[in-house]
């Protein structure tokens, strides 16, 4: 049987690259992007990495480096990043019918049957994405998904590959593997990496050569699949159709601790709308709504409090207004006066695909409300995600996250479109 051919296309420092597309002055300068509430660094340019700034480090711990080296710091702009991701994925889909969107900045594709030079095809994909979006990507090509990940890592770290590395033509890839730490293997996280190190396995070559019995003992059956893929045997097919999600959660830490119910009600109203918009985009209906509230577990000056509650819906829905009413009711039930709340969240679950939900013979016809939701989605898609809100959201208040360094929504807000004089 002919070997399959996989490619992993991964955007380079995606959040940073999105910022650079609209601000070319940032090119070749150290740039970082922050997590929610401007807390930790979650994206770094190679220049920032060279300064010793680690992934996940709190911003305040590297403030001296940031100030001394004039590092450009941005709050995460997920609206911008999500739209740029959509554009990148749409371009990738033009090159193949076999695509698995793995994350906001990564996609696996199948290249079986592609005529001509596969490496040249990888360069063509890379050049097209850069030309039409400004986002640089790396392309790793191999006969398994796990090896494609390895190839992508090599393409990023070794400039001699010009962004595209194929392991297909290499007769002995074992020469490359000892230089790559085992923690770089797809599916091997920090804790598992430590465990493997304790057993004398430090690089990919050593992992690949470990016998199956030890692998299963240390990494379970899924780990054995990963190692089998490192040996060139494909075990993980493209997941072209995503499995129906089991839940959808929208939660945020507040910009400052909240004490009043009205402020919290405003926040969870926004969370509920955003969660419902997500499941509506996937043509899903929810039959269970949960809300949680908590104070900070690290604030020793104030007592800790956590509470949550759920309501089952007899007639599954993706109606923003209905869900917002339920969320408001739950929030009132679990709110306890006298506490300083740091975080809240809304969780939707118990999903049914539209058209497959149980029918309530006594429910009213919802066609008008369905049309209303579709209209709202179209308007928000065209003019920005918060153009039309429900009344209980009001305006962003004291609960809003810290985003002191957020860039404009260049691609989704007409007022933020760049103007060339």
N, C-alpha and C positions, 0 to 999 in steps of 0.2 A: 504494500500500500504506500502511495506517495506521501511523503511527510507534509504536514501542514505548514503554512507560513504565517506567522503573527508579527504584527508591529505594534509597539507602544509609542504613542505620540504624547509627549509630556511638555507642557508649557514651562519655560524657564522662569523661576521666581515669579510666578504668575501675578500675584498682587502688585509686586513692584513693577513688572512689565506693563501692567494696565496703567499705572500712574505715569510711566515714562512715555507711553504712546501720546498722551496729551500734554506732556511737558518735557520736551526733548532736552532741556537744560539738565535734567536729572541723569542723562546718559553718562556712564563712566564715573558716576559719583556714588558714594555710599547712601543707600536708601533702605528704610525698613517700614513695615506696616504693622499695626498694633491689633490686638484682640479687642473684644468688647470692653467698653469703658476705658479704652486706652491703657490697658493693664500690661500685657506681655507682648513681646515681639514674636510674630507668627510668620513673617516673610522677610527675607534679607536678600539684598543684591550681593553679587560675589565680592564687591568692594567692601560691603559691611561685614561679610564673613571674614575677610582678610584682616579686619580690625580686631577680630576675636569676639565679636558679638555672637552669642549662642542663641539657638532657636529656643523659644519659650521663656527666655530670661525676662523678668520684670523690667520695665523701662527705667525705673528709678535706680536700679542697680548698675546701669551703664550710662547714667546721665553725664558723667564726666567725659567718657569717650564720645558721646553724642555731641557735647558742646565743643570739645577740643578738636575733633575731626570734622565738624560741621556736617554731621549725618542728617539727612532729610528724613523726617518722621511723619507718617501719615496714619490717621485713623482708618480702620477698614471700611471701605465703601462697597458693601455687598451688592448694592443695586448696580453699580458700575461693573463690578467683577462678574456678576451673574450674566449681564447682557453681553459682555465681551466673550464669556465662555460660550454662550449660545452661538455667537458668530463663528468662533473657532470650530465648534462641533459641526455646524452646518457646512463649513468648507471641507472638513474631513469626510463628511458623508458623501460629498461629490466624487470622491476617489474610490469608494468601495461601497457595496451593499451590505457588507458584514462589519458592523461596528458595535462595540460595547462601550458606552460612556461610563467610565469607571469612577470619575470624580469631576469636580468643577474644572480641573485643569489637565485631566488625563483621559485618553481613550485607547482601547485596544481595537485593532482592525485585522481582518483577515485578508491576506494578499494571495491566496491560492488562485492560480490561473492568470495572474498578471503577466502579460508578455514583456519581454525585454529585460533590461537590467533592473533588479529589485532595488539596489542601492540608489540608482539614478531616480527611480520612482519615489524613494524616500526623500531625496533632495528636492524633487518637484513639489511634493506635499509641503515640505518645510518652507520652500520659497514662496509658494502661493499663500500660505497662512501669513507669512511675514508681510507680503505685498498688500494683502487686503485687510489685515487687522493691525499690523505693526507688532504682533506678539511673536517673539522668538520661541521656537520649540526644538526639542531634541527627539530623534527617532531611533528606536532600538528594534532590530529585526532578528528573529530567530524562529526555530521550529516548535517552541513552546512559549506560553505566556510568561512563565517565570524567567526563562532565559531572555525573552524580549525585554523584561524589566532590567536584567543585568546589562544587556546591551545598551539600554537607554542610559543607565548609570555611567557606562564607559563613554558614551557619546557626549555626555555633559562634562565629564571630568577631563577628557583627553581631547585637546584642541585639534589634534592631527586628523580626527575623523570628520571635522567640519559639521558637527551636529547630527551625523547619521552613522550609526554603527551596526553592521550586520555580522552575526555569528554564523551565518549559513555557509560561507565559503571557507571558514577557518577549519583546517584539518585537526588542529589540536587547541581547543579553547582553554585547556587546562593551564596553559602558560599565562593566561590573563587572570584566572580565578584566584590565585594565592594573594594577589595584591588588593582584593576587595574584601572588606570585613564582613563577617557573617551577618551583622546587623543590617546590612544593605539588602539582604534577601527579602523578597516580597513575602509578607506574612510573619517575619521574624521581628518581633517588637523588642523593646528595651529589656524587659524582664526575661524573655526567652533567650535573648542574646547573652545575658549574664549567665544563665543556666548552661548554655552551650559552652561558654568560655570556661566554666568550672569543670567541664568534662574534656577540656583540651581542644575544643573546636573554635578556632578564631577567624578563619576565612572560609570563603565559599568552596574552595577546593577540598578542604578538610571535611566540610559538611557533605559534599557530594560523594566522598569516598567512605563515609561512615556506613556501617552495615545496617540493614533494614531493622533488625531487632532493636538495636540501640536507638534508632530514629523513632520508632513507634513508642518506645519507653519514654523518651525525652519530649517528643513533639506530637504524639498521637497519630491517628490515621491521616489527618489533614497535613501534618508535617511530612509524612511519608510521600504524599502526593507531590508536595513541593520539591522534595529531594529527587523524586523520580523525574520530575520535569527538568531539574538541573542536569540530569543524565541524558536529556534529549528525547524523552518519551512524553508525549503530550497527554495530560490527564485532565486539564481544565479547558473546556470549550468556551467559545465566546457566548456570553449571556446577552443575546440580542434583544430579548424581551425581558424586561425587568419584572421580577416577581412583585405581586401586589404588596405594597408596604403594610406592615402590621400596625404601625402607629405613626402619628405626626405630632411632634411636640414643638411648641414655640415658647421659649423661656428666656428671660433676660435678668441680669442684675441691674438694679436701678442706679441712676447717676448719683443719688444720695438716698440714705435710708428714709423710708416713708412711714408715717404714723397714722395718717388719715385714710379712712375707707374710700373716700371719693377719689383720692389720688390713685389708689390701687385699682379701683374699678375702672378708671380711665386706661391704665396700663393693660389690664387683662382684656379689655374690650379690643384694643389694638392687636394683642396677641391672638385673640380668637379669630379676628378677621383675617390675619395673615395665614393662620393655620388652615382655615376653611378655603382660602384662595388656592393654597397648595393642593389640597385634595380635589378641589373642583377642577383644577388643571389636569388632574390624572383621572377624571371622570369617576370619582369615588364618592360614596355616601358614608357618613359615620353614624354608628348606633350607640356610641359611648363617649361622654364628655367628662374630663377630669380637670380639676384645678388644684394647684398647690401654692402655698405661701410659706416663706420661712424667713427667719432673721439670720444674721451672720453667725456662723458657728465659731468664728474667731474673735468676736467682740466680747471680751471678758467683762466689760462694764455693764452689759445688758443681758438679761436672761434669754436663753435660747428657746425658740418656739418653731415648731413645724406642724403643718396640718394639711390634709388633702381630702378631697371627696369626689365622688363620681355620680353621674346620673345616666341611666340607660334610657335610650330613646326608642320608643316602640315603632316609630316610623322613621327609618334612616333618612338623613338629610345632608345637604351641603349648602344650606341656606344660611348666609352670614347673619341675618337678623335673628333667626331662630336660635342659632348657636350662641350669639351674644347675650340673649336673654337668659339662657341656661347658665352660661358662665357667670353672669351677674348674680344669679340666684345662689350658685355654689359659693361664690366669693363671700357673700354676706353670711353664709352659714359657717365658714371656716375662719373668718376674720375675728380676731380677738383684740379688743382695745388695750392700749398701754404698751404695745411692743413697737420696736423700730424694725420694719420689714426691709430686707435687703434684696429679695428675689421672689419672683412669681412665675408661674408657667401654666400653659393650657395644653392638655394632651387629648388628642382625638384618636379613637381606636374602634375596633369592631366594624371594619370596612366592608362595604358591598360595592361591586361594580354597578354603575348606573344601569338600570334595566333588569338587574338581578336581585333587587332588594325585596324583602317580604312586603306584601301589600296590606295596608290597613283599609278595610272597606268603608270605614267611617271617617277617614281623613278627607279634608277638603281638596279640591282640585288646585294644584300648585303651579299650573302652567304659567300664570301671570308672574309669580314670584321667580320661577326659573328664568323667564325672559329678562326680568329685572336684574338678576345676578349676572347673566351673560352680558347684558349691556354695561353694567358696572365694570366687569372684567375688561371689556373692550376699551372703555374709556381710560381705566387705570393703566392698561398696557400701552396705550398710545401717549398719554400725557403724564405718566408717572404713577407709581404704586399707591400714593396717598392722595390722589386727586379727589376721589369720592370716598368718604368715610361714613361710618355710622355715627349718629348724634352723640352717643355715649363716649366716643373717643375725644371729642372736643379738639383741643390743640395740644401739641406736645408740652407737657408741664414739668414739674419737678422730678418726675420719675425717669425722664429721658436719660439715655446713656450719655456718657461723656464722649464727645466726638469733636474735640477741639481742633483736630488737624485733618478734617475730612475734606477730600477733594470734591468738586462739583460732579453731578451726574451728567457727564458730557453726552452720553448716548441716549438717555431716556427722559431728559427734561429739556424742553425747547428753549428755556431761558438760560441753559448752561451750554448750549452748542457754541463751539469756538467760532469766533468771527475773525476773518483775515482782512486786514485793512489794505 
